[in-house]
Amino acid sequence: MASRLPVAPLLGALIHLTRYQPDAEAAQAALLAVLEDLLREPLRVRAEPDALHLGDERVSLKVPGATLLNEQMLMHGIGAFSLPGPVNAADLLRLVSVLAAFPGSYASYQAIRAALGDSGDRIALSAAGADQEVIRLSGSARSTTGSHRTVQDGDLDIQRGETDTIGTEPEQLMEEPARLPEGMAIPVRPTLGAIVAEGRTALKKENWNGVLDAALQLIEAENEAPSERTGQTYRLELKRLIAQEHLERIARLANGERAQEVIAVLTRFGAAGTETLVELLTNSPDLSERRSYYTAITQMRSGAEAIFGRLDHPLWYVVRNAAELCGEMEIEDAVPALGRQIHHADERARKAIAGALARIGTPLALQWLRKVLNDAEPQVRRQALQPLSAGPARLFSSAIAERLERESDPEVQREALLALGRSGSPEAIATLEHWAAPASDRVGKHPLPIRLLAIRGLAQAGPPGATALSSLTRDPTPEVRAAASGALAALRL
């Protein structure tokens, strides 16, 4: 078999085109044609800090394009990938688009695998080993494995108080342009001045995608800087390029295909970036937009106070959106602010507040939730019970039992019985046994649907509910006997 060493520079060139010249379709097609010819047999590509391996062949990082391929693999935590033979052009393009992504585009190695989509069925990825240097910009921190130090959030976040004095032009670590077999040259990486000029031009034209491109290039250059002083230069240029008033326009791009790239940029602005996203989310009446902004916020690492600070807002939907975020992110510090709003005038806001308190589930949150169980609206009471997980439900068993005695709404009764099942506490088991029992002098007649729900709760409780279920297998009602027998059988599996 002929050597496939040319695969490295060709893949490097394709990665560069995908990142910096996505519209160069003719050049991309030419590279793909050559690669398809070279990749008629399976090939494993493995990255190491000092070399690249194509199957059994070692490729020096001095080979044009090999450096870019190697560093992008390690940057994303990819130790190796295996290509099938013959390779599919669409699969190869999907892989290259993943490798070409700027640092911070993916929150985890699992996200990278997911980004391959269907191509992941044919292209196998392997994570970088513990002995390999892995450099990743994820969130607001960059870290390296092995003997390299971890750079904390404070090292990388842009501080508004930093001096605007720029030192000398940073060292430019570029690959020399080299000729490919097809006579195509690998473009050199743009200089700091070129990136800044590109960003300022895009800013003047209000081309926010262009501004985002420039910001990502600055982040990548800072991430790869050979010294802290050089890295600071790129950080300050990013601060100069994107002022506070521009953050909202960048953040709006999170509602689209570039969400991960937007997060990588906004994370560098710390609480200000989170604040901008929260402002957009809490003021957006559009459900699709809110989902996009919410997803972005959950990946930010600072500015929680910007979220629960909206709970006192005069608009009901702002309060609702903020409460939902507090619950999904389980922000414990938001509990006092949530508690102040349990009597909000709008039922929709109260429903979100109930769900948030249930999800947070701390003792203080449960104190407020006990009061929410007395809300006049069944939907609010139901939401106070549905999200309760096992731990909080155990602490809340007595309150749920008390609510059941007074509750008349079937949906709230249902959620209360299932919450008791998740609890599994002795008190919860006793309450469920009471509601599942047949009519007697001690127990009034409960409707059959309620009795069956209580049995379902006993089944959810696991082994602690087995004794009660066993007695119900002798119940005079056939439906109850069948449900109890099925639940017991499932516990014994």
C-alpha positions as CSV (number, residue, x, y, z in Angstrom):
1,M,0.0,0.0,0.0
2,A,1.3,3.5,-0.9
3,S,2.2,5.8,1.9
4,R,-0.7,8.0,3.1
5,L,1.5,10.7,4.7
6,P,-0.1,13.3,2.4
7,V,-3.4,12.8,4.3
8,A,-2.0,14.9,7.2
9,P,-1.4,18.2,5.2
10,L,-4.5,17.7,3.2
11,L,-6.7,17.3,6.3
12,G,-4.9,20.3,7.8
13,A,-5.6,22.4,4.8
14,L,-9.3,21.3,4.8
15,I,-9.6,22.2,8.5
16,H,-8.1,25.6,7.8
17,L,-10.5,26.2,4.9
18,T,-13.5,25.1,6.9
19,R,-12.7,27.6,9.7
20,Y,-11.4,30.6,7.8
21,Q,-12.7,30.3,4.3
22,P,-16.0,28.4,4.5
23,D,-17.1,29.8,1.1
24,A,-14.1,28.4,-0.8
25,E,-16.2,25.5,-2.2
26,A,-13.9,24.9,-5.2
27,A,-10.8,24.5,-3.1
28,Q,-12.8,22.3,-0.6
29,A,-14.0,20.1,-3.4
30,A,-10.4,19.7,-4.8
31,L,-9.1,18.6,-1.4
32,L,-12.0,16.2,-0.9
33,A,-11.3,14.6,-4.2
34,V,-7.6,13.9,-3.3
35,L,-8.5,12.7,0.2
36,E,-11.2,10.3,-1.2
37,D,-8.6,8.8,-3.5
38,L,-6.1,8.3,-0.6
39,L,-8.7,7.0,1.9
40,R,-9.9,3.9,0.0
41,E,-8.7,1.7,2.9
42,P,-9.5,2.2,6.6
43,L,-7.1,4.5,8.5
44,R,-6.6,5.4,12.2
45,V,-5.2,8.8,12.9
46,R,-3.7,9.3,16.4
47,A,-2.5,12.5,18.0
48,E,0.4,12.8,20.5
49,P,2.0,16.0,21.9
50,D,5.1,15.5,19.7
51,A,3.9,13.7,16.6
52,L,0.9,12.5,14.5
53,H,0.4,8.9,13.5
54,L,-1.3,7.8,10.4
55,G,-1.8,4.0,11.0
56,D,1.8,2.8,11.6
57,E,3.4,5.8,10.0
58,R,4.7,8.7,12.2
59,V,4.3,12.2,10.8
60,S,6.5,15.0,12.1
61,L,4.7,18.1,13.3
62,K,7.0,20.0,11.0
63,V,5.0,18.7,8.0
64,P,2.7,21.6,6.9
65,G,-0.9,21.0,8.1
66,A,0.0,18.2,10.5
67,T,0.5,20.7,13.3
68,L,-3.0,22.1,12.8
69,L,-4.6,18.7,12.6
70,N,-2.7,17.5,15.7
71,E,-3.4,20.5,17.9
72,Q,-7.1,20.6,17.0
73,M,-7.5,17.0,18.0
74,L,-5.8,17.5,21.3
75,M,-7.5,20.8,21.8
76,H,-10.9,19.1,21.7
77,G,-9.7,16.1,23.8
78,I,-9.6,13.7,20.8
79,G,-6.8,11.2,21.0
80,A,-7.6,9.3,17.8
81,F,-10.2,8.8,15.1
82,S,-10.7,5.9,12.7
83,L,-11.9,6.4,9.1
84,P,-13.7,3.6,7.2
85,G,-12.5,2.6,3.7
86,P,-13.6,4.0,1.4
87,V,-14.4,7.2,3.2
88,N,-17.6,9.0,2.5
89,A,-17.2,12.7,1.6
90,A,-20.1,13.8,3.7
91,D,-18.7,11.9,6.7
92,L,-15.3,13.5,6.2
93,L,-16.8,17.0,6.0
94,R,-18.7,16.4,9.2
95,L,-15.5,15.3,11.0
96,V,-13.5,18.2,9.6
97,S,-16.2,20.7,10.7
98,V,-16.0,19.2,14.3
99,L,-12.2,19.4,14.3
100,A,-12.2,22.9,12.9
101,A,-14.4,24.3,15.7
102,F,-12.9,27.0,17.8
103,P,-11.9,26.1,21.4
104,G,-14.9,26.2,23.7
105,S,-17.4,25.3,21.0
106,Y,-18.2,22.1,22.8
107,A,-18.8,21.8,26.5
108,S,-17.6,18.2,26.8
109,Y,-16.2,15.3,24.9
110,Q,-19.7,13.8,24.7
111,A,-20.9,16.9,23.0
112,I,-18.1,16.4,20.3
113,R,-19.3,12.9,19.7
114,A,-22.9,14.1,19.4
115,A,-21.8,16.7,16.9
116,L,-20.8,14.0,14.5
117,G,-24.4,13.0,14.2
118,D,-25.0,10.0,11.9
119,S,-21.3,10.1,10.8
120,G,-20.4,8.9,14.3
121,D,-21.7,5.5,13.3
122,R,-18.9,5.2,10.7
123,I,-16.2,7.4,12.2
124,A,-15.0,6.2,15.6
125,L,-13.5,8.7,18.1
126,S,-11.2,8.0,21.1
127,A,-10.6,10.4,23.9
128,A,-7.1,11.6,24.6
129,G,-5.3,9.6,27.2
130,A,-4.2,10.8,30.6
131,D,-0.6,11.0,29.4
132,Q,-1.4,13.3,26.6
133,E,-1.5,17.0,26.8
134,V,-5.1,18.2,26.4
135,I,-5.8,21.9,26.1
136,R,-9.4,22.9,26.2
137,L,-11.2,26.2,26.4
138,S,-14.5,25.2,28.0
139,G,-16.6,27.8,29.8
140,S,-14.4,30.4,31.5
141,A,-11.4,28.2,32.3
142,R,-8.6,26.5,30.3
143,S,-6.9,23.5,31.6
144,T,-4.2,21.1,30.7
145,T,-3.7,17.5,31.9
146,G,-0.6,15.8,33.0
147,S,2.1,18.1,34.5
148,H,0.7,21.3,33.2
149,R,-1.1,23.7,35.5
150,T,-4.8,24.6,35.5
151,V,-5.5,28.1,34.7
152,Q,-8.3,29.3,36.9
153,D,-11.3,31.4,35.8
154,G,-9.7,34.6,37.1
155,D,-6.8,34.1,34.8
156,L,-9.0,34.2,31.7
157,D,-12.1,36.2,32.4
158,I,-12.0,39.8,31.1
159,Q,-11.9,42.2,33.9
160,R,-13.3,45.7,33.2
161,G,-10.7,47.2,35.4
162,E,-7.7,45.9,33.4
163,T,-5.4,48.5,31.9
164,D,-5.8,49.3,28.2
165,T,-2.1,49.5,27.7
166,I,-1.1,47.1,25.0
167,G,2.4,45.8,25.0
168,T,4.5,44.9,22.0
169,E,3.0,42.8,19.2
170,P,2.8,39.2,20.4
171,E,4.9,36.5,18.9
172,Q,3.2,35.0,15.8
173,L,3.3,31.2,15.9
174,M,2.4,30.4,12.3
175,E,3.0,27.6,9.9
176,E,5.0,28.4,6.8
177,P,2.9,28.3,3.7
178,A,3.5,25.0,1.9
179,R,2.6,23.6,-1.5
180,L,0.1,20.8,-1.6
181,P,0.1,18.1,-4.3
182,E,-2.6,20.0,-6.2
183,G,-0.5,23.2,-6.2
184,M,-2.6,24.8,-3.4
185,A,-0.9,26.7,-0.5
186,I,-2.0,26.3,3.1
187,P,-2.9,29.9,4.2
188,V,-1.0,31.2,7.2
189,R,-3.0,32.1,10.3
190,P,-4.0,35.8,10.4
191,T,-1.9,38.2,12.6
192,L,-3.3,40.0,15.6
193,G,-3.6,43.2,13.5
194,A,-5.5,41.4,10.8
195,I,-8.0,39.8,13.2
196,V,-8.6,43.2,14.9
197,A,-9.0,45.0,11.5
198,E,-11.5,42.3,10.4
199,G,-13.5,42.6,13.6
200,R,-13.6,46.4,13.4
201,T,-14.8,46.3,9.8
202,A,-17.5,43.9,10.8
203,L,-18.5,46.1,13.7
204,K,-18.8,49.2,11.5
205,K,-21.1,47.2,9.1
206,E,-23.0,45.8,12.1
207,N,-22.1,42.3,10.8
208,W,-22.4,40.5,14.1
209,N,-21.5,37.1,12.7
210,G,-18.3,38.7,11.5
211,V,-17.6,40.3,14.9
212,L,-18.2,36.9,16.4
213,D,-15.7,35.3,14.0
214,A,-13.1,37.8,15.0
215,A,-13.7,37.3,18.7
216,L,-13.3,33.6,18.4
217,Q,-10.0,34.0,16.6
218,L,-8.8,36.3,19.4
219,I,-9.8,33.7,22.0
220,E,-8.1,30.9,20.0
221,A,-4.9,33.0,19.7
222,E,-5.0,33.8,23.4
223,N,-5.5,30.2,24.2
224,E,-2.5,29.2,22.2
225,A,-0.3,32.1,23.3
226,P,3.2,31.1,24.4
227,S,3.2,33.4,27.5
228,E,0.8,35.1,29.9
229,R,1.9,38.5,28.6
230,T,1.0,37.6,25.1
231,G,-2.3,36.1,26.2
232,Q,-3.2,39.3,28.0
233,T,-2.7,41.2,24.8
234,Y,-5.4,39.1,23.1
235,R,-7.7,39.5,26.1
236,L,-7.5,43.2,26.0
237,E,-8.0,43.4,22.3
238,L,-11.2,41.3,22.7
239,K,-12.3,43.7,25.4
240,R,-11.7,46.6,23.0
241,L,-13.5,45.0,20.1
242,I,-16.7,44.0,22.0
243,A,-17.8,46.7,24.3
244,Q,-20.6,46.3,26.8
245,E,-23.2,47.8,24.4
246,H,-22.3,45.1,21.8
247,L,-22.8,42.1,24.1
248,E,-26.6,42.0,23.4
249,R,-26.1,41.8,19.7
250,I,-23.6,39.0,20.0
251,A,-25.8,37.2,22.6
252,R,-28.8,37.2,20.2
253,L,-26.8,34.9,17.9
254,A,-27.3,32.2,20.6
255,N,-30.7,31.8,19.1
256,G,-29.3,30.0,16.1
257,E,-26.7,27.6,14.8
258,R,-23.8,29.4,16.5
259,A,-25.0,29.1,20.0
260,Q,-21.9,27.2,21.3
261,E,-19.6,29.8,19.8
262,V,-21.6,32.6,21.4
263,I,-21.2,30.9,24.7
264,A,-17.4,30.6,24.3
265,V,-17.3,34.4,23.8
266,L,-19.8,35.5,26.4
267,T,-18.1,33.3,29.0
268,R,-15.0,35.5,28.7
269,F,-17.1,38.4,30.0
270,G,-18.1,36.7,33.2
271,A,-21.2,38.0,35.0
272,A,-21.8,40.6,32.3
273,G,-22.2,37.8,29.7
274,T,-24.7,36.0,31.9
275,E,-26.5,39.2,32.7
276,T,-27.0,39.9,28.9
277,L,-28.4,36.4,28.3
278,V,-30.7,36.6,31.3
279,E,-32.0,40.0,30.1
280,L,-32.8,38.5,26.7
281,L,-34.5,35.4,28.1
282,T,-36.6,37.1,30.8
283,N,-37.9,39.7,28.3
284,S,-38.5,37.4,25.4
285,P,-42.2,36.4,24.7
286,D,-41.1,33.8,22.1
287,L,-40.8,30.2,23.5
288,S,-38.2,29.2,20.9
289,E,-35.9,32.2,21.8
290,R,-36.3,31.5,25.5
291,R,-35.2,27.9,25.1
292,S,-32.1,29.0,23.2
293,Y,-31.1,31.6,25.8
294,Y,-31.9,29.3,28.6
295,T,-29.7,26.6,27.1
296,A,-26.9,29.1,26.8
297,I,-27.3,30.4,30.4
298,T,-27.1,26.9,31.9
299,Q,-23.6,26.6,30.4
300,M,-22.4,29.9,31.8
301,R,-20.5,29.8,35.1
302,S,-21.2,33.1,36.7
303,G,-23.9,35.7,37.3
304,A,-26.5,33.6,39.1
305,E,-27.6,36.8,40.9
306,A,-28.6,38.2,37.5
307,I,-31.2,35.4,37.3
308,F,-32.9,35.6,40.6
309,G,-32.6,39.4,40.6
310,R,-35.5,39.3,38.0
311,L,-37.9,37.7,40.4
312,D,-39.1,41.1,41.6
313,H,-39.8,42.3,38.1
314,P,-43.3,43.9,37.5
315,L,-44.0,41.8,34.4
316,W,-45.4,38.3,35.1
317,Y,-43.6,36.5,32.3
318,V,-40.2,37.9,33.4
319,V,-40.8,36.5,36.9
320,R,-41.9,33.2,35.4
321,N,-38.9,32.9,33.1
322,A,-36.5,33.8,36.0
323,A,-38.2,31.3,38.3
324,E,-37.9,28.5,35.8
325,L,-34.2,29.2,35.4
326,C,-33.7,29.2,39.1
327,G,-35.3,25.8,39.3
328,E,-33.5,24.2,36.4
329,M,-30.2,25.5,37.6
330,E,-31.1,24.7,41.3
331,I,-29.9,28.0,42.5
332,E,-30.2,27.7,46.3
333,D,-29.4,31.4,46.8
334,A,-32.6,32.2,45.0
335,V,-34.9,30.6,47.6
336,P,-35.6,33.8,49.6
337,A,-36.5,35.7,46.5
338,L,-38.7,32.9,45.3
339,G,-40.4,32.7,48.7
340,R,-41.3,36.4,48.5
341,Q,-43.2,35.7,45.3
342,I,-45.4,32.7,46.3
343,H,-48.4,35.0,46.4
344,H,-47.7,36.6,43.0
345,A,-50.9,37.9,41.3
346,D,-50.4,35.7,38.2
347,E,-51.1,32.0,38.4
348,R,-48.4,31.3,35.7
349,A,-45.7,32.9,37.7
350,R,-46.8,31.1,40.9
351,K,-46.7,27.8,39.0
352,A,-43.1,28.4,37.9
353,I,-42.1,29.5,41.5
354,A,-43.7,26.3,42.9
355,G,-41.7,24.2,40.4
356,A,-38.5,26.0,41.2
357,L,-38.8,25.5,45.0
358,A,-39.6,21.8,44.5
359,R,-36.6,21.3,42.2
360,I,-34.2,23.1,44.6
361,G,-35.6,21.1,47.4
362,T,-33.5,22.5,50.3
363,P,-35.0,22.6,53.8
364,L,-35.7,26.3,53.4
365,A,-37.2,25.8,50.0
366,L,-39.5,23.1,51.4
367,Q,-40.7,25.5,54.1
368,W,-41.9,27.9,51.4
369,L,-43.3,24.9,49.4
370,R,-45.5,23.9,52.4
371,K,-47.2,27.2,52.0
372,V,-47.6,26.8,48.3
373,L,-49.6,23.6,48.9
374,N,-52.4,25.9,50.1
375,D,-52.5,27.9,46.9
376,A,-56.1,28.4,45.5
377,E,-55.2,27.0,42.0
378,P,-54.8,23.2,41.6
379,Q,-52.2,23.7,38.8
380,V,-49.9,25.5,41.3
381,R,-50.4,22.8,44.0
382,R,-49.7,20.1,41.4
383,Q,-46.5,21.8,40.3
384,A,-45.3,22.0,43.9
385,L,-45.4,18.2,44.0
386,Q,-44.5,16.9,40.5
387,P,-40.8,17.9,40.4
388,L,-40.0,16.6,43.9
389,S,-37.2,14.1,43.8
390,A,-36.7,11.3,46.4
391,G,-34.6,13.3,48.9
392,P,-36.8,16.3,49.3
393,A,-39.9,14.2,49.1
394,R,-38.7,12.2,52.2
395,L,-38.4,15.5,54.1
396,F,-41.8,16.6,52.8
397,S,-43.8,13.4,53.5
398,S,-45.9,14.8,56.4
399,A,-46.8,17.9,54.4
400,I,-47.9,15.8,51.4
401,A,-50.0,13.5,53.7
402,E,-51.7,16.5,55.2
403,R,-52.5,17.9,51.8
404,L,-54.0,14.6,50.6
405,E,-56.5,14.7,53.4
406,R,-57.8,18.0,52.2
407,E,-57.3,17.7,48.5
408,S,-60.2,17.2,46.1
409,D,-58.5,17.7,42.7
410,P,-57.7,14.3,41.1
411,E,-54.5,15.6,39.4
412,V,-53.1,17.0,42.6
413,Q,-54.0,13.7,44.4
414,R,-52.2,11.8,41.7
415,E,-49.0,13.8,42.1
416,A,-49.1,13.6,45.9
417,L,-49.4,9.8,45.8
418,L,-46.5,9.5,43.3
419,A,-44.4,11.9,45.4
420,L,-45.0,9.7,48.4
421,G,-43.8,6.7,46.4
422,R,-40.6,8.5,45.5
423,S,-40.1,9.3,49.1
424,G,-40.3,5.7,50.4
425,S,-40.2,6.9,54.0
426,P,-42.1,4.9,56.7
427,E,-44.6,7.7,57.0
428,A,-45.0,7.8,53.2
429,I,-45.6,4.0,53.1
430,A,-48.2,4.2,55.9
431,T,-50.0,7.0,54.0
432,L,-50.0,5.0,50.7
433,E,-51.2,1.9,52.5
434,H,-54.1,3.9,53.9
435,W,-55.1,5.2,50.5
436,A,-54.8,1.8,48.8
437,A,-56.8,0.0,51.5
438,P,-60.4,-1.3,50.9
439,A,-63.3,0.3,52.6
440,S,-63.6,-0.7,56.3
441,D,-64.6,0.8,59.6
442,R,-61.1,2.4,59.8
443,V,-60.8,3.5,56.2
444,G,-63.5,5.2,54.1
445,K,-64.1,4.1,50.6
446,H,-61.5,5.5,48.3
447,P,-62.3,5.6,44.5
448,L,-60.7,2.8,42.5
449,P,-58.4,5.1,40.5
450,I,-57.0,6.6,43.7
451,R,-56.4,3.1,45.2
452,L,-54.5,2.1,42.0
453,L,-52.4,5.2,42.1
454,A,-51.5,4.4,45.7
455,I,-50.4,1.0,44.6
456,R,-48.3,2.6,41.9
457,G,-46.8,4.7,44.7
458,L,-46.0,1.6,46.8
459,A,-44.3,0.1,43.7
460,Q,-42.2,3.2,43.3
461,A,-41.1,3.0,46.9
462,G,-39.4,-0.4,46.2
463,P,-38.8,-3.0,48.8
464,P,-40.3,-0.9,51.7
465,G,-43.7,-1.1,50.0
466,A,-43.6,-4.9,49.5
467,T,-45.4,-5.9,52.7
468,A,-48.3,-3.6,51.9
469,L,-48.5,-4.8,48.3
470,S,-48.5,-8.4,49.5
471,S,-51.6,-7.8,51.6
472,L,-53.3,-6.1,48.7
473,T,-52.9,-9.2,46.5
474,R,-55.8,-10.7,48.6
475,D,-58.0,-7.6,48.1
476,P,-61.7,-8.4,47.1
477,T,-61.4,-6.0,44.1
478,P,-59.9,-7.8,41.0
479,E,-58.3,-4.6,39.6
480,V,-56.5,-4.0,42.9
481,R,-55.3,-7.6,43.2
482,A,-53.9,-7.5,39.6
483,A,-52.2,-4.2,40.2
484,A,-50.6,-5.4,43.5
485,S,-49.5,-8.7,42.0
486,G,-47.9,-7.0,39.0
487,A,-46.1,-4.5,41.3
488,L,-44.8,-7.3,43.5
489,A,-43.6,-9.3,40.5
490,A,-41.7,-6.3,39.2
491,L,-40.0,-5.8,42.6
492,R,-38.8,-9.4,42.6
493,L,-37.1,-9.2,39.2
